[in-house]
Amino acid sequence: MVARSAGTNKGARQSVRSSDLLWADLVLVMEQKHKQRVMAAFPGETKFKTVHVLDIPDDYQYMDPELIEEITSAVDPLLENFRRDGS
């Protein structure tokens, strides 16, 4: 499995692009506001994709070990379902 990471804020190190969403089989965001931003900015690219909200507050430092643990715990079940169902 290959992953890409991008932010929804204009000042992000790497901002989400149309090509990222077209490439993705699975779209994950940390907070509901991120989902709203992505769907508003890229309505065509997200029309037939489910954008999953992980419900992880976006108040960690980059690569914070606690953040990595939270993301891993939230994402692993989604990946298992995706692999099993192909959805």
C-alpha positions in Angstrom: 0.0 0.0 0.0 1.3 3.4 -0.9 0.1 6.6 0.8 0.4 10.3 0.2 0.0 13.1 2.7 -1.2 16.6 2.0 -2.7 19.5 4.0 -5.9 21.5 3.5 -4.4 24.8 4.7 -2.8 27.2 2.2 0.4 27.2 4.3 0.8 23.4 4.3 4.1 21.8 3.4 2.3 20.0 0.6 -1.3 21.1 -0.2 -3.8 18.6 -1.5 -4.1 18.7 -5.3 -6.6 17.4 -7.8 -4.1 14.7 -8.9 -3.8 13.4 -5.3 -7.6 12.8 -5.1 -7.8 11.2 -8.6 -4.9 8.9 -7.6 -6.4 7.9 -4.3 -8.5 4.8 -3.7 -9.1 5.8 -0.1 -9.2 9.4 1.2 -8.7 10.1 4.9 -8.8 13.4 6.8 -8.2 14.2 10.4 -11.2 16.5 11.1 -14.6 17.3 9.7 -13.5 20.7 8.6 -10.8 19.1 6.5 -13.4 17.0 4.7 -15.5 20.1 4.1 -12.5 21.9 2.6 -11.5 19.0 0.3 -15.1 18.5 -0.9 -15.6 22.2 -1.5 -12.3 22.7 -3.3 -12.6 19.5 -5.4 -16.2 18.6 -6.0 -15.6 16.6 -9.2 -12.7 14.6 -7.7 -14.6 13.7 -4.6 -18.0 13.1 -6.2 -17.6 9.3 -6.3 -15.2 8.9 -3.4 -15.9 8.5 0.3 -13.8 10.9 2.4 -13.3 9.3 5.8 -13.0 11.5 8.9 -10.6 10.1 11.5 -11.8 12.4 14.3 -8.2 13.2 15.3 -7.7 16.9 16.4 -5.2 18.7 14.2 -3.2 20.1 17.1 -0.1 17.9 17.0 3.4 18.7 15.8 4.6 17.1 12.6 5.6 13.4 13.2 4.6 13.6 16.9 4.8 10.0 18.2 1.4 10.3 19.8 -0.1 11.5 16.5 1.4 8.6 14.7 -0.1 6.2 17.3 -3.5 7.8 16.9 -3.4 7.7 13.1 -2.3 4.1 13.1 -5.1 3.1 15.5 -7.7 4.9 13.4 -6.5 3.9 10.0 -5.7 0.2 10.5 -9.3 -0.9 10.7 -10.2 1.2 7.6 -7.4 -0.4 5.7 -8.5 -3.9 6.7 -12.1 -3.2 5.6 -10.8 -1.7 2.3 -8.6 -4.7 1.6 -11.4 -7.1 2.4 -14.2 -5.3 0.6 -12.2 -3.4 -2.1 -14.3 -0.3 -1.2 
